[in-house]
Amino acid sequence: MNKQEVELLRQEIEILMGERQELLRVVGAAAVFVTNSDAASLPPGVVNAAEVLSETLNALPEETLKDALESVQAERDEASAKA
């Protein structure tokens, strides 16, 4: 590999890692939403969507879900520290 190819790969990896962090935040927020939702008080269409979301979250590897929840908590801690 030449120097330019290595640099392009490094940039692509950085982009992918940034996207992973954003996806972890989305997954973490979704997990918190599902956990805090009361299915009895939601409209039927929302309950169905929450069930699909819950099943999808449960299918994730445990380590990924843990990373996602930590990502959301870390963001919350930073916001609290600034306040």
N, C-alpha and C positions, 0 to 999 in steps of 0.2 A: 504494500500500500504506500502510496506517496503521501506527502505532507497534506496536500489539499483534500484527499479522500479521508484521511484521519480527522481533519478539522470538520469536514461535513458530517461525519459520523458522530463526532463529539457534540456538534450542534443539534443533530437529530435526537440524540439521547437526552440532551438537556430539555428539548421540547417535549419529548415523551414523558420525562419525569415530572415536568410542570403540569402536563395534562393529567398524569396519574394523581398528583396532589389535588387538583380540582375535582376529579372524579371521586376521590376518597372523601372530600368534603361533602359532595352531593350525597354519597352513600351514607355517610355519618348523619347528615341532616335527615335523610329519609328514615333511617333506623330510629332516630329520636322521635320523629313524627309518628311512626307506627307504634312505638312503645307508649307514647303519651296520648294516643287516640282512643276514644271510647266508641267502639263500633255501634253501640246501641243508640248513640246520639247522632250518627252520621247518616246522610241520605243514602239510599240503596246503591246508587251509582258510585258513590265515594267508597262505600264499604267494599264493593267489588274491586275497585282500583287498589284499595289498601290491602286486600287479600293477595292480589297479584304482586304488589310491592313486597309484602311480607314474605311470600314464597320465594321471590327472587333474592331477597336479602338472606334468607335462611339457606339458600343454595350456595352462597359465597363461602370460600374457605374461611375458617375461623380467624386466621391471622390477618386476612384482608379486612374483615369486619372490625377486628380489634384496631387495626391501623386507621380505619375510617372513623371510628368513634373517638379515638385519640386525637385525630385531626380536628374534629369539631370541638372537642373539649379544649384543646390548645388554643383555638381561635377565641373561644369564650373567655379563657383565662387572660389572654392578651387584651381583650376589650375591657375586662374588669380592671386590669392593672392601669389602663389609660384613664379610666373614669375617676 
